[in-house]
């Protein structure tokens, strides 16, 4: 863009506008730094892959999840899905308003929403999870908003992992933020995310994303494909009709209508995490973990022993930039 049409802006101006639009946290990452440090070098998904011209800065926008829904402890609570989807809708609207404001000031911009996956990466396997076109959790770390936890989720100082994240790409020449160097996560010495997971998909600084997809998108693409296959394979005509009128069919229809249970779903690991200034107001509802088992406790003890011996898994080594430096292991 020709400079004469551009209003001089500072990082604080951009952040103030985002907060005015309803965002709770705002950070700015350097797009070129993200280009140089993709989370998965084999499948980079860099800002420059999205835009050749307007990706110098990744403005990361965060909206907290409302505390009332966090205090609903069932993982498959549809009222919770719906509230989360409304929060996501608000964040998407704020992202669009920020884009329009940036463009009014002479800086072309575009949104990278948290639900945007690249359809070209679909392999025909509904069980293979599709990653987002840009990892917003890693972008948030690069923007100084938090670090990744034991299960690779974003943790913020203010709200722990109880947030939804969006981003705006723009080459507005403002100062980027610095990463937090020290890990916010307490690791396996806490392990509440692992203990609470209904699918038991959390490992040692890792997560089985394909298995997690069954829970974080319980009425998503996988569920829809399997439901349609069951109808097709059912030999009895009346049973087919009954399946078309079933609760499963209704849930899928309702979820497709609003995205509840598709773009939102299980977040037990987010609910119970003790990181975040907001946790004190949640503790009475979420402190007890019904999903805890002796097997999970044993695995956490084994993880702690391995770390005390200096034996960190490859998953930590690969993600250390975003997890941060761990505190010394306690004996």
ABEGO torsion letter per residue (X at the ends): XBAAABBBBBAAAAAAAAAAAGBABBBBBBAAAAAABBABAABAGBAAAABAAAAABBBBBBBBBBAAAAABABAABAAAAAAAAAAAAAAAAAAAAAAAAAAAAGBBBBBBBAABBBAAABAGBAABBBBBABBAAAAAAAAGAEBBBAAGBBBBAAAEABBBBBBBBBABBBBBBBBBABBABAEAAAGAAAAABAAGABBBGBBBAAAAAAAABAABAAAAAAAAAAAAABABAAAAAAAAABAAAAAAAAAAAAGBGAABBBAAAAAABABEAAAAAAAAAAABBAABBAAAAAAAAAAAAAAAAGBBBAAAAAAAAAAEBBBBBBX
